[in-house]
Amino acid sequence: MEHRAGFEQVRPAKQQDATSISFRVDSAHAATVDNLTFLAGLNETVDGVDLNLTGMRVLLKDQDDESQNGLYAVAVGPWKKLGQPDVIVNSGDENSETIWILVDIDTYDKLPTGADDVRSANCASTANQATLSGFAQTIDGIALNTSGMRVLLKDQTTLSQNGLYVVASGAWSKIGQPDVLVHNGALNSKTAWLLTSSNTYEQMNTGSGDVRSASAASTANIGVGSRSGLLSTIDGVALNTAGMRVLLKNQSTASENGLYSVATGAWVKIGQPDVVEILGGTLSGRTRYMLTSANTYQGAIDFWG
């Protein structure tokens, strides 16, 4: 793979203590710019972003007590630490659309991507896109039906067409070929794509192994009628937002086990990642499930303990 000058030096080697460092990428609404004293409540403003809703996520990376660094979920009471993943930051006066890498235990460094700028996209392609105009296109489960939405095309048969586009009622406008943070999509949600050579994008490597996170995990077989729409509740977690992810691990038909993306219609099976970290749930919250053989997930380890 051809790298841009200096790119090979941007990611220091992580320590190999797998119990201390989590190899996954997640997103945050904001990231700190200095030490934060109060890690509780809905009254904090970080980097210009008001953290006033339960469940908003913030990366703390500048704490005087470095063991406090990590990704947090905002709450009315004490915030919940979600671990120390690599983090894509979506908003903020200074940290908007930046990537932060856990380079050592408790220590984050900003990823210098090598591009003049880093942009965000609503979604990214999964195959060649023949039509580059209008509001009738759906890419990776995202309906591109509004002017100004942005999409990364990275799989074009004509490589020169790869790049970031702005959706319009007529022909889409190509912005260029920046590095891109993708916010949504059944397959590409919360991923970062780097321009490694002219016209060629590759996904940012966030560690070894295929590790994903999910909002919840099943505790029993989930029938086909419950594997669609936004009305299901699994292990106490309401799956009411398109794009939420759930691990099904108890299916009567074992081949149905795997990680799914919730949708208004039928849920989309993402695949069977090696490890799935469960963020919520009465029984499975704060646990890690491992794919031990084809179609089989086992283990329930508290990975924030």
N, C-alpha and C positions, 0 to 999 in steps of 0.2 A: 504493500500500500504506500502510495506517495504522500508524504506529509508536508505541510507548509513549513517553512523554515522556523525552527524553534519549537514546533509542536511537541516533539518527543520528550521535551523537558518539562511539560506543564503539569504532569501528574506524578508526584513523588510516589514511591512504592509504599503501599500500606503495610502495617505490621500484620503478621499472620495469626494473631490471636483472634480466632473466629468467634470466641465467646464474648469478646469485647467490642468488635467492630462489625456492624451490620452491612452487608453488601447489598444495598438496594438504593433506588433513587425515588424520591418523593418530592412533593411540591409544598410551598408555603406561601401565604398571602404577603408576608413581610419578613425581613431579617433585621436584626439589631445593628446599630452603629456604635453602641457603647454598652457598658454594663447596665443591666436592668435589675432594679432592687426588688420590686414587687412582682412576684410570679403568680398572681391571682386576680380574679375579677374581670369585669368587662369595661374598665375605664382607662386602659393603657393605650397610648399612641406610640407606635414604633415606626420610625423612618417615614413619618407622615401618614401612616395607615392606622385608622381607628380599629382597634381590636375589640369590637363591641357586640360580637355574636358568638354564642357558644359553638365550639367546633372549628372556629377559624384556627389556622395553623401559623406558627411563627418560629423562625429559626433563631435561637440564641447562640451566638458565636463569639461574643465579646465579654463573657462573664469573668469577673475577677476570680471567682471559684470556677476553674475550668471544667470541673466535673459536672457543672450545671449546663454546659453547652449541649445543644441538641435541638431536636424538633419537638415543639409543644403544641397541644390542643388547648385552646382558650376555654375557660369555664367560669361559671359564676363564683365558684370557690377556687381552690388551688388548681393551677393548670396541670394537665397530665403530660408527662414526658413520654414521647412516642419512640424514643431511641435516638440513634445518631446515624441516620442515612445520609447519603449525598442528597443535596437539596437544590431544586430549581425554584427561584424566588420570582413570583409573578408581578409584584407591585412594590412601590416605595419610591421615595425621592432619590435615594442613592443606589439602592440595590435592585431596582426593577429589572426583570429579565436577565438575572445573573445566575450562575451555577456555582455552588459551593461544595467542595470535595473534603471529605474527612480523610486527612492525610496522616493522622496519628490519633491515638485515643484522646478524645476531648478537644481536638484541634482541627479547625476548618481553614482552608485556603480557597480563595477565589480562583476559578478556572479561567486563565487567559486563553481565549479561544483562537486568537490569531486573526480574526476577522476585524474589519474596521468597526463593525457593529454586530450586535446580537438582536434578533427580532423574535417575536412570538407568532404562533399560528394557531388557529382554531383546530386544525387537524392536519394530517399528512397522508399522502397517497400510500396505497399498498400494492398498486399495479399501474401500468400505463393508463393515462387518462386521455381519452380521445377528444373529448369536447372541453374546450377551455373558454366557455362563455355561458352566460345566463344563470338562472336560479334553480335549474332543474337537477343539479348534480348532488349526489350524496357520496361522500368519501369517508371510508372507515366508520360508517354509521352516523356521520354528522351531515345534516342537511345544510347545504350552502345556499341559503335562500335570502340572504340579506346583503345589501351593498356594504362593502368595507370589511366583510369577513376575510380572513387570510388563510391560505392553504399552502402547504409545502408540497410541491411535486418533486419527487426524488426517484421515480421509477419510470421515467419517460423512455420510450424506445429511441427517440431522438434526444440524445443526452443534453444537447444545448437548450432544450426546453425545461430542464430541471431548474428549480429555483422557487422563490417565494412569490405568490400571486395574491392580488386583491380581487375579490369577487365583485362582479358588476352585472347589470341586466344585459349588457352586450358583451364584448370581448373582455376577458380578464386582463388586468395590467400586471406585468411582471415587474416586481420591485427590484430584483437582483438575486444574488446568491449569498446572502449572509448565513452565518450559523443560526440555527432556529431551535427555539423551545416550543414543543407541541403540548398544548394544554388538554385536548380532548381526543376521543376516539376509542373504538373498541380495542384496537391493537396498539396504537401509538400514543395513548394518553400518558402524559408526564414523561416524555422522552426528550432527549436533546440530540440534534443532528448537526454534525460538523462537516463543513466543506473541506474535504481532504485533498482534492485536486480539482482542476477545472471541470465543472459540471457534475461532480461526483460527491454524493453525501454518504456518510457512514454514521451509525448510531454511536453516541458516546458510550464508551465502556465504563460501567460503574462497578466493576468487580468481577470475581470469578463465580460461575454458576448462574443459573436462571432463578432469580429470587424476585418475587412479587409480593405486594401487600393486598389485603382484601378487607372490606368493611366488616364482614361476618363470615362464619362457616356453618354449614349445615350440621344438624344433630340427628337427622333421620332422612329417609328418602324424600325427595321433592318431586312430586308428580309433574307431568308435562304441563298441566293447566296452571300450575303455580310458577312455572319457569318462564313467565312472560308478564309484561306490564309492570306497573309501579305500585302494586298493592300488597306485595308479599312482605311478611315479617319473618326473619330467620334468626333464631337464638336471641330474640328480643330486639333485633335491629330492624328498623323500618327501611326497606329497600325502595325508597320513594323518589329517587333521582336517577335519571339516565346517566350511565357511566360509572355508577357505583359497582364495585366488584365483590363477588361472593364465591367462596370455595364450596363446591359440592363434593363431599367425600363419602357419603353414605348411600349412594344410589344403588337400587336393586340391580340395575344394569350397570356393571362396573365401568364400562366404556364411557358412560355419561359423567363420571367423576372428572373434576377439573375446575379451572378458574373461569368464571363467567362475568360478562359485563351486562349489567341491568339495562333494559331498554323499554320503550313504550310498547313494543311488540315482543316477539320472541327474543329471549336473552341470547347474547352472542358468546359462544364458547371461545375463550382466548387460547386455551391449550392446557397443558399439564406441566406447569413450571416445577423445577426441582424442589423449591421451598416456597411456601406461602406464609407470610406473617399476618396474623389476624388482629386487626386494630380494635374491634368491638365485639360485644356479645356477652351474654350471661355466663355461658359455659366455656366458650372458646376464645374470649377476648384476651389479648396479651399472650397469645400462644403462637408457636411455629409448627407447621405441619410439613413433613418431608415425603416426597414421592419415593417410596421404597421399592416398588416394582410397577410394571405397567398397570395403570388405572387404580393404584392403591396408595392412599396417604395414611401415614401413621405418625404418632408422636404428638405431644402437647407440652411444650417447654415454655415456661414463662421467660420471655426474652427481655423483659424490662426489670427483672427481679433483682 
